[in-house]
């Protein structure tokens, strides 16, 4: 629950609900559900690349470098500098640090 709430806060999301609750609400609203799939539970049949691949830290890959510990440390320092210089609003570092620790 703590991680869920942190993600909701950091990403400005409303209360996240289970996929079954979303489907029930759509049906109640009159939508016809033709197909559903949770790619977190089953792989994408059209791709060999797992959904979480972009989130894995890879030092030799430009798109994956941002998820390495070095890049996350550097980003934290840059957010601190921007908030200190008042380029970023107050509280930005708090949200960044909270998401970093989730």
SVG drawing of the C-alpha trace seen along z (x, -y; Angstrom):
<svg xmlns="http://www.w3.org/2000/svg" viewBox="-25 -31 53 46">
<polyline fill="none" stroke="black" stroke-width="0.4" points="0.0,0.0 2.9,-2.4 4.5,-1.9 1.1,-2.3 0.3,-5.6 3.8,-6.9 3.4,-6.2 0.0,-7.9 1.4,-11.0 4.5,-11.3 2.8,-10.9 -0.3,-12.9 -2.6,-10.0 -6.0,-9.3 -6.5,-6.2 -5.3,-3.3 -7.7,-0.4 -7.4,3.3 -8.0,4.1 -11.1,6.1 -12.6,3.0 -11.8,1.0 -13.5,3.6 -16.6,3.7 -16.9,-0.1 -16.6,0.0 -19.3,2.6 -21.5,0.7 -21.1,-2.4 -22.4,-0.4 -19.1,0.5 -18.7,3.9 -15.3,5.4 -13.9,7.3 -10.5,8.2 -8.2,7.6 -4.6,8.5 -2.3,7.8 1.2,7.6 2.6,7.7 1.3,11.2 1.7,12.5 4.3,11.5 3.4,9.6 3.1,12.2 4.1,9.6 7.5,8.9 10.4,10.7 11.2,7.7 9.6,7.8 7.6,4.7 10.0,3.8 13.1,3.8 13.1,0.0 13.2,-0.3 16.3,1.9 19.6,-0.1 22.1,0.5 25.3,-1.6 26.0,-1.0 22.5,-1.9 21.5,-5.5 17.8,-4.8 18.7,-2.4 21.4,-4.6 18.9,-6.8 17.9,-3.9 21.4,-3.2 22.4,-4.2 24.9,-6.7 22.2,-8.5 19.7,-8.4 22.3,-10.0 23.1,-12.7 19.4,-13.4 18.9,-13.8 21.7,-16.4 20.4,-18.2 16.9,-18.4 18.4,-19.8 20.3,-22.4 17.2,-23.4 15.1,-23.7 17.8,-25.7 18.1,-28.1 14.2,-28.3 14.0,-26.9 12.0,-24.0 9.1,-24.6 9.6,-24.0 8.9,-20.3 10.2,-18.9 13.2,-17.3 10.9,-15.8 8.8,-14.1 11.9,-13.0 13.5,-11.6 10.3,-9.8 10.0,-8.2 13.7,-7.4 13.3,-5.4 10.1,-3.5"/>
</svg>
